[in-house]
Amino acid sequence: MHADSVQGFVFKNRICTPYKNCDSMNQVKRIQTEKIQKMSRKRQTKIVATLGPASEKKSVIQALVKAGVDVFRLNFSHGSHEAHQKAVKIIRSIEKESGHPIGIMADLQGPKLRIGDFKEGFIALEPGMVIRFDSNSKPGDESRVNLPHPEVMNVLKKGSEILLDDGKVRVRVIKKGKDYLDCEVVEGLCLAGRKGFNLPGTVIPVPALTAKDKKDLKAALAMGVDWIAQSFVQRPEDVKAAKKLIAGKAALMVKLEKPSALEHLDEILKLSDGIMLARGDLGVEIPPEDVPSVQKRVIRDVRHAGKPVIVATQMLESMIKNARPTRAEASDVATAVYDGADAVMLSAETAAGEYPVKAVTIMDRIATRTEEDETYQQIMENDHPDTLGNPSDAISTAAYYVAQDVGAKAIVTYTMSGSTALRAARQRPDVPILCLTPDIDVARRLAVSYGVHAVHTPETADDFTGPARHAADLVRGHGFAKKGERFVMTAGVPFGTPGSTNILRIAEVE
């Protein structure tokens, strides 16, 4: 299959010649090959990294991409819209230089509950002392704390517990007044101002999208981000509200941080485009001994639904200050990979840490080594989603087994909506999934999905002749296969019909 024979092609009833502005097709192929070979990853699990003061310069972002970042997270809890817009422009310029789609995720703050300030910045605590939480906006002291959330006052009662500063401080309500709560300190030695707090087991009557979130969402969509991460979701209605505002302009990643969201996981999963297991707040709201089993269950359910799942928070947290992670952190990253996560995420490690590039490099090494382990391969082999009754899923499953049987070096999917690539990814193949799509937005969104190497290409046709040649060039160009080696192709015919995967073909690089 010689790519030199590829001429123009039909796309949406137009004759397109993608090489017409270049001196020669060979020149274009050489440039594209040089770019994509630099970007090809050895691992299937993706890496999401948060940008911040430690990583806002273009030189650092370039180094992060080279080290292994597939998706960048913009934390809208911090930073201005101008700063985030600047980051988006830098990422898009790097994307253009590399010729490789890079995903961008805007993470909304959500209804994060925080206490007010203190006169001295913090207060000392000791078990047994009683502190009043009230609605007075004046800075607090060791006798009182400003609680600027009247909705919390209404739902708490005597005996309720409040966890502050990620669970480092625990107090219990011993008396409830009209606009105050008297609380006894159970655990904790110090409490600083503006710290967040959690109410385990309590559903708070607040919308999942605040006025700030709506403003940030509008700005993020205008910037052209690929994913919106919705924080502190409690009910399916919260997800519906976000989907309505997004209106298809980006994909929606729902963050699981509240026990109530776990209770409605099936409904939330149907409405969302992906799930992030945000273990920071979730680990405060549920017992720590429950987090590992919840992680395994959530990853399995989301994977089987054919949607991407990210494991986040405290993965290499010691690397905020240290050049090497702890052994426990390395094991935590590996566990997420063993569980079958699509992606693992770095937060403060890359946003504010002293070793952002090294953190990505080490995470890349851990994920790569884990995927090489026979135990990992056996786990993936023994847990395949049910595909009964769905022809498109059946084709994708067949591609997985055919690739194994013929020793294929890659699975190639042609997709308009990304659904074909997601079907292939849920099988967790041990070979790369080369996803070819004419939609750059789809290519960028797929950057978070397991094993998917998305390529933005307008190549399409009415049969497999042209696409097979084109795919052979890209498989070889990415370094996935050499002359004489095989790859498996799946697509929907007629081309351009979303969700119609119905063809499988074995092809050979010539």
C-alpha positions in Angstrom: 0.0 0.0 0.0 2.0 2.9 -1.2 1.0 6.3 0.1 2.5 7.9 -3.1 -0.6 6.8 -4.9 -3.0 8.8 -2.7 -4.4 11.8 -4.6 -7.4 13.9 -3.7 -10.3 12.5 -1.7 -14.0 13.1 -1.0 -14.9 14.7 2.2 -18.4 16.0 2.8 -19.0 16.1 -1.0 -15.9 18.2 -1.6 -12.8 17.2 -3.5 -9.9 18.0 -1.1 -6.2 17.9 -1.8 -4.4 18.4 1.5 -1.0 18.8 0.0 -1.8 21.5 -2.6 0.0 24.2 -0.7 3.3 22.3 -0.4 6.1 21.7 -2.9 5.6 17.9 -2.8 3.8 15.2 -1.0 7.1 13.6 0.1 8.2 16.8 1.7 4.9 16.9 3.8 5.3 13.3 4.8 8.8 13.8 5.9 7.9 16.9 8.0 4.9 15.1 9.5 6.9 12.0 10.3 9.6 14.0 12.0 7.0 15.6 14.2 4.9 12.6 15.1 7.9 10.3 15.9 9.0 12.8 18.5 5.5 12.7 20.1 4.8 9.0 20.0 4.4 7.5 23.5 5.5 4.0 24.6 2.7 3.9 27.2 -1.0 3.6 26.8 -2.1 5.3 30.0 -2.3 9.1 29.6 -0.9 11.9 31.8 -2.8 15.0 32.8 -0.8 17.9 34.3 -2.0 21.1 36.0 -0.5 24.4 34.9 0.3 27.1 37.4 3.0 29.5 38.6 5.7 26.8 38.3 4.8 25.9 34.7 3.3 28.9 33.0 6.3 29.7 30.7 6.3 28.2 27.2 9.7 26.6 27.7 8.4 24.7 30.7 5.2 23.7 28.9 7.2 22.4 26.0 9.4 20.4 28.3 6.2 19.0 30.0 4.9 17.8 26.6 8.2 16.3 25.7 8.3 14.5 29.1 4.9 13.0 28.5 1.9 15.3 29.2 -1.1 14.5 27.0 -3.7 16.8 28.5 -3.2 20.1 30.4 -5.5 21.1 33.2 -6.3 24.8 33.9 -7.5 25.2 37.5 -10.1 28.0 37.5 -10.1 28.1 41.3 -6.9 30.1 40.8 -5.5 32.5 38.2 -7.2 35.1 36.0 -9.0 34.5 32.7 -6.1 36.4 31.0 -3.6 34.0 32.5 -5.6 30.9 31.3 -6.1 32.4 27.9 -2.3 32.9 27.6 -1.8 29.3 28.6 -4.2 28.1 25.9 -2.4 30.1 23.3 0.9 28.6 24.3 -0.5 25.1 24.2 -2.0 25.6 20.8 1.2 27.0 19.4 3.1 23.9 20.8 0.5 21.7 19.3 1.0 23.3 15.9 4.7 23.0 16.1 4.6 19.3 17.1 1.8 18.3 14.8 0.2 16.3 17.7 -3.2 17.1 19.2 -3.0 18.2 22.9 -6.1 18.2 25.2 -7.0 21.2 27.4 -9.3 20.8 30.4 -10.8 23.7 32.3 -11.5 22.7 35.9 -14.3 24.7 37.5 -14.1 25.5 41.2 -17.7 24.5 42.0 -19.4 25.3 45.4 -16.2 24.9 47.4 -17.0 25.6 51.1 -14.5 27.8 52.9 -14.3 29.5 56.3 -13.4 33.2 56.6 -10.2 34.8 57.6 -8.6 35.1 61.0 -7.1 38.3 62.6 -3.7 36.6 63.0 -4.0 34.4 59.9 -4.6 31.3 61.9 -5.6 30.0 65.4 -4.2 27.4 67.7 -6.5 24.5 68.6 -6.7 21.8 71.2 -9.2 19.0 71.7 -12.1 19.9 73.9 -12.1 23.6 73.2 -15.4 25.2 72.0 -15.5 27.5 69.0 -18.5 29.4 67.6 -19.1 29.3 63.8 -21.2 32.2 62.9 -22.3 34.4 59.9 -20.4 37.5 61.1 -18.0 38.5 58.3 -15.4 40.0 60.6 -12.1 38.1 60.9 -12.2 35.4 63.5 -10.1 34.5 66.5 -9.8 31.6 68.9 -13.4 32.1 70.1 -15.2 32.3 66.8 -14.9 31.4 63.1 -16.7 33.1 60.2 -18.8 30.6 58.2 -20.1 32.5 55.2 -22.5 29.8 54.1 -26.0 30.1 55.5 -27.1 27.0 53.6 -24.7 25.0 55.8 -26.2 26.4 59.0 -29.6 25.2 57.9 -28.7 21.5 57.2 -26.4 20.9 60.2 -27.7 19.8 63.5 -26.4 18.8 66.9 -24.0 15.9 66.6 -23.0 16.8 63.0 -19.3 16.8 62.2 -17.3 19.3 60.2 -14.0 18.4 58.7 -11.7 21.4 57.9 -8.4 21.7 56.0 -8.7 18.4 54.1 -9.6 16.6 57.3 -6.7 17.8 59.5 -9.2 19.4 61.8 -12.4 17.8 63.0 -15.2 19.5 65.1 -18.6 18.4 66.3 -21.7 20.5 66.6 -22.8 20.7 70.2 -25.4 23.5 70.0 -27.3 25.1 67.1 -28.6 28.7 67.2 -30.4 30.9 64.7 -27.2 32.0 62.9 -24.5 30.2 64.7 -23.1 26.7 65.6 -21.1 26.0 68.7 -18.6 23.3 68.0 -16.2 21.2 70.1 -12.8 20.5 68.6 -12.3 16.7 68.3 -9.0 16.7 66.4 -6.5 19.3 65.2 -3.8 21.7 66.4 -4.0 24.6 64.0 -6.5 26.2 61.6 -5.6 28.8 59.0 -8.1 31.2 57.4 -9.8 30.5 54.0 -9.4 26.7 54.5 -12.1 24.5 52.9 -14.4 22.3 54.9 -16.4 19.1 54.3 -19.6 17.8 55.7 -19.5 14.0 55.5 -22.8 12.4 54.8 -24.6 15.7 54.3 -26.2 16.7 51.1 -25.9 20.5 50.8 -28.7 22.4 49.0 -26.4 24.4 46.7 -26.2 24.3 42.9 -23.1 22.6 41.4 -22.5 25.6 39.2 -22.0 28.9 41.1 -22.1 32.4 39.6 -18.3 32.2 39.3 -18.5 28.8 37.6 -20.9 30.1 35.0 -18.6 33.1 34.3 -15.6 30.8 34.1 -17.4 28.3 31.9 -18.3 31.0 29.4 -14.7 32.2 29.3 -13.3 28.7 29.0 -15.6 27.8 26.1 -14.6 31.0 24.4 -10.9 30.0 24.8 -11.7 26.8 23.0 -10.9 24.2 25.7 -11.7 20.6 25.0 -13.0 19.4 28.4 -14.9 21.1 31.2 -14.4 19.4 34.6 -17.4 20.0 36.9 -16.6 20.0 40.6 -18.6 18.9 43.7 -21.4 17.2 41.7 -24.0 15.7 44.0 -26.9 14.7 41.8 -27.6 13.9 38.1 -29.5 17.2 37.9 -26.1 19.0 38.4 -24.7 17.3 35.4 -27.8 18.1 33.3 -27.4 21.8 34.2 -23.7 21.8 33.1 -24.4 19.9 29.8 -27.1 22.5 29.0 -24.7 25.4 29.4 -21.9 23.7 27.5 -24.2 23.0 24.6 -21.8 20.5 22.9 -18.9 23.0 22.7 -16.7 20.8 24.9 -16.9 17.4 26.6 -17.9 17.2 30.2 -15.7 15.5 32.8 -17.6 15.0 36.1 -15.5 15.0 39.2 -16.5 12.5 41.9 -15.9 14.3 45.2 -19.1 13.7 47.2 -20.5 10.4 48.5 -23.9 11.4 47.1 -22.4 11.3 43.6 -21.2 7.8 44.2 -24.8 6.8 45.1 -26.0 8.1 41.7 -22.9 7.0 39.7 -24.9 5.0 37.1 -27.1 8.0 36.2 -24.2 10.5 36.3 -22.1 8.2 34.1 -24.8 8.1 31.4 -25.0 11.9 31.3 -21.2 12.6 31.4 -18.5 12.2 28.8 -15.9 11.1 31.3 -15.2 10.8 35.1 -12.5 12.1 37.3 -12.0 10.3 40.6 -10.9 13.3 42.7 -9.6 11.5 45.8 -8.7 14.7 47.8 -12.2 15.8 48.8 -13.7 12.4 48.3 -11.1 10.9 50.7 -12.1 13.4 53.3 -15.9 12.7 52.9 -15.6 8.9 53.0 -13.4 6.7 55.3 -9.9 6.4 53.9 -10.1 2.6 54.0 -13.0 2.8 51.5 -11.1 4.8 48.9 -9.1 1.9 47.3 -12.2 -0.2 46.7 -14.2 2.8 45.5 -11.4 3.6 43.0 -11.4 0.1 41.6 -15.2 0.0 41.3 -15.4 3.5 39.6 -12.6 2.7 37.1 -14.2 -0.6 36.2 -17.7 0.9 35.7 -16.5 3.9 33.7 -14.2 1.8 31.5 -17.0 -0.7 30.8 -19.2 2.2 29.8 -16.7 3.1 27.2 -15.8 6.5 28.7 -12.4 7.9 29.9 -11.7 7.9 33.7 -8.9 9.9 35.4 -7.4 9.1 38.8 -6.4 12.4 40.5 -5.0 14.0 43.7 -1.9 13.4 45.8 -0.3 11.0 43.3 3.2 12.3 43.6 2.6 15.0 46.2 6.0 14.8 47.9 7.5 15.9 44.6 6.1 19.4 45.3 9.2 19.8 47.4 11.3 16.7 46.7 13.1 15.5 43.6 12.0 11.9 44.1 8.6 10.5 45.1 8.0 8.1 48.0 7.8 4.4 47.3 4.1 4.6 48.4 3.4 7.3 45.8 5.1 5.2 43.1 2.9 2.3 44.1 -0.2 4.5 44.1 0.4 5.6 40.5 1.0 2.0 39.5 -2.2 0.9 41.2 -4.2 3.3 39.2 -2.6 1.8 36.0 -3.2 -1.7 37.2 -6.9 -0.8 37.8 -7.2 0.2 34.2 -7.5 4.0 34.4 -7.3 6.0 31.2 -5.2 8.7 32.8 -3.4 9.7 35.9 -3.2 13.3 37.0 -0.7 15.7 38.6 -2.0 18.7 40.5 0.3 20.9 42.6 3.2 18.8 41.6 3.3 20.6 38.2 1.3 23.7 39.1 3.4 24.9 42.0 6.0 22.3 42.7 9.8 22.7 42.4 10.2 19.8 40.0 7.3 19.9 37.5 9.1 18.3 34.5 10.7 15.6 36.7 7.3 14.7 38.2 5.9 14.1 34.7 9.1 12.1 33.7 8.8 9.9 36.8 5.0 9.4 36.3 5.7 8.4 32.7 8.3 5.9 33.8 6.0 4.3 36.4 3.1 4.0 34.0 5.4 2.5 31.2 7.0 0.0 33.5 3.6 -1.1 35.0 2.2 -1.7 31.5 5.2 -3.9 30.7 4.4 -6.2 33.7 2.8 -9.5 32.9 0.4 -9.1 35.8 -0.9 -5.9 34.3 -1.4 -7.6 30.9 -3.2 -10.5 32.6 -5.5 -8.1 34.5 -6.5 -6.3 31.2 -6.9 -9.6 29.4 -9.2 -11.0 32.1 -11.6 -8.1 32.3 -13.3 -7.2 29.0 -16.6 -5.3 28.9 -19.8 -7.0 27.7 -20.4 -6.2 24.0 -23.5 -8.4 23.4 -26.2 -6.9 21.2 -24.1 -4.0 19.8 -22.6 -4.6 16.3 -20.2 -1.6 16.7 -18.9 -3.0 20.0 -18.6 -6.4 18.5 -16.4 -5.2 15.7 -14.2 -3.3 18.1 -13.9 -6.5 20.3 -13.1 -8.6 17.2 -10.4 -6.1 16.3 -8.8 -6.6 19.7 -8.6 -10.4 19.2 -7.7 -10.3 15.5 -4.8 -7.9 16.4 -3.6 -10.5 18.9 -4.0 -13.4 16.5 -2.2 -11.9 13.6 0.5 -10.1 15.6 -0.7 -6.6 14.5 1.4 -3.7 15.6 -1.5 -1.2 15.9 -5.3 -0.9 15.6 -6.4 1.9 13.3 -9.8 3.6 13.6 -11.4 6.1 11.4 -13.9 8.1 13.3 -16.1 11.3 13.0 -17.3 11.5 16.6 -14.6 9.5 18.4 -17.0 6.7 19.3 -15.0 4.1 17.3 -11.8 5.0 19.2 -13.5 4.8 22.5 -14.9 1.4 21.7 -11.4 0.2 20.9 -10.0 1.8 24.1 -12.4 0.1 26.4 -10.9 -3.2 25.4 -7.5 -2.0 26.7 -5.4 -3.5 23.8 -1.7 -3.9 24.3 -1.0 -2.2 20.9 -1.6 1.5 20.2 -4.9 2.8 18.8 -4.2 5.1 15.9 -7.3 7.2 15.6 -7.8 9.2 12.4 -10.4 11.9 12.4 -11.2 14.9 10.3 -12.4 16.8 13.4 -9.6 18.5 15.4 -11.9 18.9 18.4 -12.5 15.1 18.5 -8.7 14.5 18.2 -8.0 16.8 21.1 -10.7 15.3 23.3 -9.4 11.8 22.7 -6.0 12.8 24.1 -7.2 11.7 27.5 -8.3 8.2 26.4 -6.3 5.0 27.0 -3.9 4.1 24.2 -5.4 6.5 21.6 -3.0 8.3 19.4 -5.2 10.8 17.7 -4.3 12.2 14.3 -6.2 15.1 12.7 -6.5 14.2 9.0 -9.2 15.0 6.5 -8.6 11.7 4.7 -11.8 9.8 4.0 -13.4 8.0 1.1 -16.2 5.7 0.1 -14.1 2.5 0.5 -11.0 1.3 2.3 -8.6 1.7 -0.6 -7.4 5.2 0.0 -7.7 5.2 3.8 -5.7 1.9 4.0 -2.8 3.5 2.1 -3.0 6.6 4.2 -3.2 4.6 7.5 -0.2 2.5 6.5 1.9 5.7 6.1 0.8 7.0 9.5 1.4 3.7 11.2 4.9 3.6 9.8 5.4 7.3 10.4 4.5 7.0 14.1 7.0 4.2 14.4 4.3 1.6 15.3 5.1 -0.7 12.4 7.7 -1.4 9.7 7.5 -2.6 6.2 5.8 -6.1 6.1 4.2 -5.7 9.5 0.4 -5.8 9.9 -2.2 -3.5 11.5 -6.0 -3.9 11.9 -8.4 -1.2 10.7 -12.0 -0.5 11.8 -14.4 2.1 10.5 -18.0 2.8 9.7 -19.1 2.6 6.1 -20.4 4.8 4.6 -17.7 7.1 5.9 -18.9 10.1 7.9 -21.7 8.3 9.7 -21.1 8.7 13.5 -21.5 5.5 15.6 -21.6 3.1 12.6 -18.5 0.9 13.1 -19.2 -2.1 10.8 -16.0 -2.9 8.9 -12.8 -4.6 10.0 -9.8 -5.1 7.8 -6.3 -6.6 8.2 -3.7 -4.5 6.3 0.0 -4.6 5.8 2.7 -1.8 5.6 4.5 -2.0 2.3 
